[in-house]
Amino acid sequence: MAEDRKEPPFDGGSQPVPHQKDPVPGPGRSAAQVITLIVSVLIVAALAVYIFAR
């Protein structure tokens, strides 16, 4: 049954893997990080004002 399948011969050892370049984040990701940072700072500032205004 196993002889019915056609498989490439095994050469032994590891097979070479083609190299792929690492993805470089574009300007869109950087802008999203800046917006998230600004929103976080505004939330912390609003909480501080709420706590100290009581």
Gaussian input, Z-matrix of N, CA and C with variables (Angstrom, degrees):
# hf/3-21g

backbone

0 1
 N
 C     1     B1
 C     2     B2     1     A1
 N     3     B3     2     A2     1     D1
 C     4     B4     3     A3     2     D2
 C     5     B5     4     A4     3     D3
 N     6     B6     5     A5     4     D4
 C     7     B7     6     A6     5     D5
 C     8     B8     7     A7     6     D6
 N     9     B9     8     A8     7     D7
 C    10    B10     9     A9     8     D8
 C    11    B11    10    A10     9     D9
 N    12    B12    11    A11    10    D10
 C    13    B13    12    A12    11    D11
 C    14    B14    13    A13    12    D12
 N    15    B15    14    A14    13    D13
 C    16    B16    15    A15    14    D14
 C    17    B17    16    A16    15    D15
 N    18    B18    17    A17    16    D16
 C    19    B19    18    A18    17    D17
 C    20    B20    19    A19    18    D18
 N    21    B21    20    A20    19    D19
 C    22    B22    21    A21    20    D20
 C    23    B23    22    A22    21    D21
 N    24    B24    23    A23    22    D22
 C    25    B25    24    A24    23    D23
 C    26    B26    25    A25    24    D24
 N    27    B27    26    A26    25    D25
 C    28    B28    27    A27    26    D26
 C    29    B29    28    A28    27    D27
 N    30    B30    29    A29    28    D28
 C    31    B31    30    A30    29    D29
 C    32    B32    31    A31    30    D30
 N    33    B33    32    A32    31    D31
 C    34    B34    33    A33    32    D32
 C    35    B35    34    A34    33    D33
 N    36    B36    35    A35    34    D34
 C    37    B37    36    A36    35    D35
 C    38    B38    37    A37    36    D36
 N    39    B39    38    A38    37    D37
 C    40    B40    39    A39    38    D38
 C    41    B41    40    A40    39    D39
 N    42    B42    41    A41    40    D40
 C    43    B43    42    A42    41    D41
 C    44    B44    43    A43    42    D42
 N    45    B45    44    A44    43    D43
 C    46    B46    45    A45    44    D44
 C    47    B47    46    A46    45    D45
 N    48    B48    47    A47    46    D46
 C    49    B49    48    A48    47    D47
 C    50    B50    49    A49    48    D48
 N    51    B51    50    A50    49    D49
 C    52    B52    51    A51    50    D50
 C    53    B53    52    A52    51    D51
 N    54    B54    53    A53    52    D52
 C    55    B55    54    A54    53    D53
 C    56    B56    55    A55    54    D54
 N    57    B57    56    A56    55    D55
 C    58    B58    57    A57    56    D56
 C    59    B59    58    A58    57    D57
 N    60    B60    59    A59    58    D58
 C    61    B61    60    A60    59    D59
 C    62    B62    61    A61    60    D60
 N    63    B63    62    A62    61    D61
 C    64    B64    63    A63    62    D62
 C    65    B65    64    A64    63    D63
 N    66    B66    65    A65    64    D64
 C    67    B67    66    A66    65    D65
 C    68    B68    67    A67    66    D66
 N    69    B69    68    A68    67    D67
 C    70    B70    69    A69    68    D68
 C    71    B71    70    A70    69    D69
 N    72    B72    71    A71    70    D70
 C    73    B73    72    A72    71    D71
 C    74    B74    73    A73    72    D72
 N    75    B75    74    A74    73    D73
 C    76    B76    75    A75    74    D74
 C    77    B77    76    A76    75    D75
 N    78    B78    77    A77    76    D76
 C    79    B79    78    A78    77    D77
 C    80    B80    79    A79    78    D78
 N    81    B81    80    A80    79    D79
 C    82    B82    81    A81    80    D80
 C    83    B83    82    A82    81    D81
 N    84    B84    83    A83    82    D82
 C    85    B85    84    A84    83    D83
 C    86    B86    85    A85    84    D84
 N    87    B87    86    A86    85    D85
 C    88    B88    87    A87    86    D86
 C    89    B89    88    A88    87    D87
 N    90    B90    89    A89    88    D88
 C    91    B91    90    A90    89    D89
 C    92    B92    91    A91    90    D90
 N    93    B93    92    A92    91    D91
 C    94    B94    93    A93    92    D92
 C    95    B95    94    A94    93    D93
 N    96    B96    95    A95    94    D94
 C    97    B97    96    A96    95    D95
 C    98    B98    97    A97    96    D96
 N    99    B99    98    A98    97    D97
 C   100   B100    99    A99    98    D98
 C   101   B101   100   A100    99    D99
 N   102   B102   101   A101   100   D100
 C   103   B103   102   A102   101   D101
 C   104   B104   103   A103   102   D102
 N   105   B105   104   A104   103   D103
 C   106   B106   105   A105   104   D104
 C   107   B107   106   A106   105   D105
 N   108   B108   107   A107   106   D106
 C   109   B109   108   A108   107   D107
 C   110   B110   109   A109   108   D108
 N   111   B111   110   A110   109   D109
 C   112   B112   111   A111   110   D110
 C   113   B113   112   A112   111   D111
 N   114   B114   113   A113   112   D112
 C   115   B115   114   A114   113   D113
 C   116   B116   115   A115   114   D114
 N   117   B117   116   A116   115   D115
 C   118   B118   117   A117   116   D116
 C   119   B119   118   A118   117   D117
 N   120   B120   119   A119   118   D118
 C   121   B121   120   A120   119   D119
 C   122   B122   121   A121   120   D120
 N   123   B123   122   A122   121   D121
 C   124   B124   123   A123   122   D122
 C   125   B125   124   A124   123   D123
 N   126   B126   125   A125   124   D124
 C   127   B127   126   A126   125   D125
 C   128   B128   127   A127   126   D126
 N   129   B129   128   A128   127   D127
 C   130   B130   129   A129   128   D128
 C   131   B131   130   A130   129   D129
 N   132   B132   131   A131   130   D130
 C   133   B133   132   A132   131   D131
 C   134   B134   133   A133   132   D132
 N   135   B135   134   A134   133   D133
 C   136   B136   135   A135   134   D134
 C   137   B137   136   A136   135   D135
 N   138   B138   137   A137   136   D136
 C   139   B139   138   A138   137   D137
 C   140   B140   139   A139   138   D138
 N   141   B141   140   A140   139   D139
 C   142   B142   141   A141   140   D140
 C   143   B143   142   A142   141   D141
 N   144   B144   143   A143   142   D142
 C   145   B145   144   A144   143   D143
 C   146   B146   145   A145   144   D144
 N   147   B147   146   A146   145   D145
 C   148   B148   147   A147   146   D146
 C   149   B149   148   A148   147   D147
 N   150   B150   149   A149   148   D148
 C   151   B151   150   A150   149   D149
 C   152   B152   151   A151   150   D150
 N   153   B153   152   A152   151   D151
 C   154   B154   153   A153   152   D152
 C   155   B155   154   A154   153   D153
 N   156   B156   155   A155   154   D154
 C   157   B157   156   A156   155   D155
 C   158   B158   157   A157   156   D156
 N   159   B159   158   A158   157   D157
 C   160   B160   159   A159   158   D158
 C   161   B161   160   A160   159   D159

   B1=1.4464
   B2=1.5286
   B3=1.3229
   B4=1.4545
   B5=1.5201
   B6=1.3228
   B7=1.4559
   B8=1.5235
   B9=1.3223
   B10=1.4622
   B11=1.5260
   B12=1.3316
   B13=1.4700
   B14=1.5221
   B15=1.3076
   B16=1.4618
   B17=1.5227
   B18=1.3216
   B19=1.4574
   B20=1.5169
   B21=1.3180
   B22=1.4698
   B23=1.5251
   B24=1.2995
   B25=1.4706
   B26=1.5279
   B27=1.3252
   B28=1.4633
   B29=1.5147
   B30=1.3397
   B31=1.4624
   B32=1.5163
   B33=1.3034
   B34=1.4599
   B35=1.5196
   B36=1.3159
   B37=1.4627
   B38=1.5148
   B39=1.3143
   B40=1.4616
   B41=1.5196
   B42=1.3091
   B43=1.4533
   B44=1.5227
   B45=1.3207
   B46=1.4689
   B47=1.5325
   B48=1.3150
   B49=1.4578
   B50=1.5230
   B51=1.3359
   B52=1.4696
   B53=1.5315
   B54=1.3311
   B55=1.4649
   B56=1.5200
   B57=1.3388
   B58=1.4609
   B59=1.5141
   B60=1.3246
   B61=1.4593
   B62=1.5211
   B63=1.3302
   B64=1.4501
   B65=1.5285
   B66=1.3376
   B67=1.4691
   B68=1.5279
   B69=1.3075
   B70=1.4511
   B71=1.5221
   B72=1.3435
   B73=1.4634
   B74=1.5267
   B75=1.3127
   B76=1.4616
   B77=1.5183
   B78=1.3219
   B79=1.4659
   B80=1.5276
   B81=1.3181
   B82=1.4633
   B83=1.5122
   B84=1.2967
   B85=1.4607
   B86=1.5273
   B87=1.2968
   B88=1.4558
   B89=1.5314
   B90=1.3237
   B91=1.4624
   B92=1.5234
   B93=1.3320
   B94=1.4627
   B95=1.5278
   B96=1.3153
   B97=1.4575
   B98=1.5275
   B99=1.3189
   B100=1.4711
   B101=1.5236
   B102=1.3128
   B103=1.4694
   B104=1.5217
   B105=1.3307
   B106=1.4625
   B107=1.5218
   B108=1.3190
   B109=1.4594
   B110=1.5282
   B111=1.3160
   B112=1.4667
   B113=1.5248
   B114=1.3335
   B115=1.4635
   B116=1.5266
   B117=1.3237
   B118=1.4649
   B119=1.5231
   B120=1.3178
   B121=1.4681
   B122=1.5235
   B123=1.3213
   B124=1.4634
   B125=1.5288
   B126=1.3221
   B127=1.4668
   B128=1.5218
   B129=1.3353
   B130=1.4658
   B131=1.5259
   B132=1.3395
   B133=1.4656
   B134=1.5319
   B135=1.3262
   B136=1.4615
   B137=1.5251
   B138=1.3238
   B139=1.4617
   B140=1.5323
   B141=1.3218
   B142=1.4717
   B143=1.5194
   B144=1.3253
   B145=1.4692
   B146=1.5197
   B147=1.3162
   B148=1.4481
   B149=1.5325
   B150=1.3287
   B151=1.4569
   B152=1.5425
   B153=1.3353
   B154=1.4659
   B155=1.5237
   B156=1.3452
   B157=1.4653
   B158=1.5202
   B159=1.3093
   B160=1.4663
   B161=1.4979
   A1=110.32
   A2=116.90
   A3=119.94
   A4=111.17
   A5=117.11
   A6=120.33
   A7=111.95
   A8=118.42
   A9=121.42
   A10=111.50
   A11=116.97
   A12=119.82
   A13=109.87
   A14=115.56
   A15=120.59
   A16=108.26
   A17=116.76
   A18=121.91
   A19=108.53
   A20=116.52
   A21=118.40
   A22=109.56
   A23=116.96
   A24=118.82
   A25=110.98
   A26=115.98
   A27=121.54
   A28=108.34
   A29=115.62
   A30=120.31
   A31=111.80
   A32=117.67
   A33=121.09
   A34=110.55
   A35=115.69
   A36=120.34
   A37=111.44
   A38=115.10
   A39=119.57
   A40=109.98
   A41=114.49
   A42=120.79
   A43=109.52
   A44=118.93
   A45=120.49
   A46=111.09
   A47=115.44
   A48=122.00
   A49=107.75
   A50=118.14
   A51=118.96
   A52=110.92
   A53=115.98
   A54=121.44
   A55=110.01
   A56=115.86
   A57=121.41
   A58=108.47
   A59=116.61
   A60=120.69
   A61=109.91
   A62=116.15
   A63=121.03
   A64=109.51
   A65=117.43
   A66=118.69
   A67=110.78
   A68=116.33
   A69=122.31
   A70=107.92
   A71=118.07
   A72=118.69
   A73=110.91
   A74=114.76
   A75=120.01
   A76=111.40
   A77=116.13
   A78=119.47
   A79=113.02
   A80=118.78
   A81=121.48
   A82=112.04
   A83=117.64
   A84=121.19
   A85=109.49
   A86=117.63
   A87=121.16
   A88=110.25
   A89=117.06
   A90=120.92
   A91=110.49
   A92=117.11
   A93=120.54
   A94=110.57
   A95=117.42
   A96=120.64
   A97=110.73
   A98=117.21
   A99=120.77
   A100=109.99
   A101=117.72
   A102=121.01
   A103=110.58
   A104=117.11
   A105=120.98
   A106=110.97
   A107=117.10
   A108=121.10
   A109=110.95
   A110=118.32
   A111=121.68
   A112=110.56
   A113=117.10
   A114=120.54
   A115=110.41
   A116=117.42
   A117=120.86
   A118=111.52
   A119=117.17
   A120=120.87
   A121=110.26
   A122=117.72
   A123=120.40
   A124=111.40
   A125=117.81
   A126=120.50
   A127=110.34
   A128=117.21
   A129=120.36
   A130=110.12
   A131=117.91
   A132=121.02
   A133=110.58
   A134=117.60
   A135=120.36
   A136=110.84
   A137=117.70
   A138=120.50
   A139=111.47
   A140=116.52
   A141=119.95
   A142=110.68
   A143=117.26
   A144=120.77
   A145=109.88
   A146=119.17
   A147=123.02
   A148=110.78
   A149=116.98
   A150=120.87
   A151=111.01
   A152=116.17
   A153=119.35
   A154=113.60
   A155=118.40
   A156=120.79
   A157=112.29
   A158=117.75
   A159=121.12
   A160=111.03
   D1=-42.13
   D2=179.73
   D3=-70.33
   D4=-23.17
   D5=-179.41
   D6=-75.41
   D7=-15.32
   D8=179.51
   D9=-73.11
   D10=-27.88
   D11=-178.78
   D12=-77.17
   D13=141.09
   D14=176.79
   D15=-100.85
   D16=110.39
   D17=179.39
   D18=-119.95
   D19=149.51
   D20=177.24
   D21=-67.40
   D22=150.35
   D23=179.75
   D24=-65.46
   D25=146.46
   D26=179.70
   D27=-86.02
   D28=121.95
   D29=-178.16
   D30=-85.66
   D31=-16.55
   D32=-178.43
   D33=88.06
   D34=149.24
   D35=-179.70
   D36=77.24
   D37=-175.76
   D38=-178.86
   D39=-85.33
   D40=149.51
   D41=179.25
   D42=-92.23
   D43=145.71
   D44=179.26
   D45=-66.88
   D46=142.43
   D47=178.97
   D48=-112.45
   D49=129.11
   D50=180.00
   D51=-64.32
   D52=138.26
   D53=-178.03
   D54=-78.96
   D55=135.88
   D56=176.06
   D57=-118.05
   D58=140.43
   D59=178.72
   D60=-69.14
   D61=147.73
   D62=176.02
   D63=-70.22
   D64=137.06
   D65=179.07
   D66=-69.32
   D67=135.44
   D68=178.64
   D69=-101.95
   D70=125.05
   D71=179.99
   D72=-63.68
   D73=138.73
   D74=-179.66
   D75=-87.29
   D76=-176.93
   D77=-178.41
   D78=-67.49
   D79=-21.64
   D80=178.80
   D81=-64.46
   D82=-39.92
   D83=179.49
   D84=-68.61
   D85=-38.69
   D86=-179.88
   D87=-64.64
   D88=-41.11
   D89=179.21
   D90=-64.75
   D91=-38.83
   D92=178.74
   D93=-64.78
   D94=-37.13
   D95=178.48
   D96=-67.04
   D97=-39.84
   D98=179.26
   D99=-65.94
   D100=-42.61
   D101=179.40
   D102=-63.61
   D103=-42.18
   D104=177.96
   D105=-62.45
   D106=-41.05
   D107=178.58
   D108=-64.15
   D109=-43.39
   D110=179.94
   D111=-64.31
   D112=-43.75
   D113=179.30
   D114=-63.57
   D115=-40.05
   D116=178.51
   D117=-63.52
   D118=-43.28
   D119=179.01
   D120=-63.91
   D121=-40.98
   D122=179.02
   D123=-64.89
   D124=-38.17
   D125=178.48
   D126=-65.99
   D127=-43.95
   D128=178.90
   D129=-63.38
   D130=-41.39
   D131=179.19
   D132=-64.42
   D133=-40.92
   D134=179.50
   D135=-65.42
   D136=-39.51
   D137=177.03
   D138=-64.95
   D139=-39.29
   D140=178.59
   D141=-64.27
   D142=-43.63
   D143=178.27
   D144=-63.57
   D145=-41.68
   D146=-179.77
   D147=-63.81
   D148=-43.06
   D149=-177.71
   D150=-67.95
   D151=-45.66
   D152=-175.73
   D153=-82.12
   D154=-12.42
   D155=178.46
   D156=-86.73
   D157=-8.13
   D158=-177.98
   D159=-74.47

